[in-house]
Amino acid sequence: MAEKQILAIVTKNREKVGGTGPIFFADSDEELVHTATLLARVLAAAVHDLDNGSVVIVRH
């Protein structure tokens, strides 16, 4: 089975995320969804909602 890989995080809350991976900040729910969707298309990945104002972009 292929290893899962977190490619990026998109969030509205700067205090809840950190690390060395790509992090994109959004000002609204609409911007968060739009940014996450575009990244998932470009990276051929899936979006997973963490239900806390953040989503992770994951390649399965």
C-alpha positions in Angstrom: 0.0 0.0 0.0 1.3 3.5 -0.8 2.2 5.7 2.1 -0.1 8.6 2.8 1.4 12.0 2.8 0.2 15.4 4.1 1.0 17.9 1.4 -0.4 21.1 2.8 -2.7 22.7 5.5 -5.3 25.4 4.8 -6.5 27.2 7.9 -8.4 30.2 9.3 -6.7 30.0 12.7 -3.0 30.9 12.7 -2.7 29.7 16.4 -3.8 26.1 15.7 -1.2 25.1 13.1 2.6 25.0 12.9 5.4 23.1 11.4 7.6 23.1 8.4 5.1 22.1 5.7 3.2 24.4 3.4 0.5 26.3 5.4 -2.0 28.5 3.6 -4.1 31.0 5.6 -7.7 31.9 4.7 -9.8 34.8 6.0 -13.2 33.1 5.4 -14.8 29.7 5.0 -15.3 30.4 1.3 -11.6 31.3 0.8 -10.6 28.1 2.8 -12.8 25.9 0.6 -11.7 27.5 -2.6 -7.9 27.4 -1.8 -8.2 23.8 -0.5 -10.1 22.7 -3.7 -7.6 24.3 -6.0 -4.6 22.8 -4.2 -6.2 19.3 -4.2 -6.7 19.5 -8.0 -3.2 20.7 -8.7 -1.6 18.2 -6.3 -3.9 15.2 -7.3 -4.8 14.9 -3.6 -7.8 14.8 -1.2 -9.1 17.4 1.2 -9.9 16.3 4.8 -11.8 18.7 7.0 -10.6 18.7 10.6 -13.8 20.5 11.8 -11.8 23.2 13.5 -11.3 25.8 10.7 -8.5 23.8 9.2 -8.2 21.2 6.4 -5.3 19.0 5.3 -4.5 18.1 1.8 -3.4 14.5 1.6 -2.1 12.2 -1.1 -3.3 8.7 -0.6 
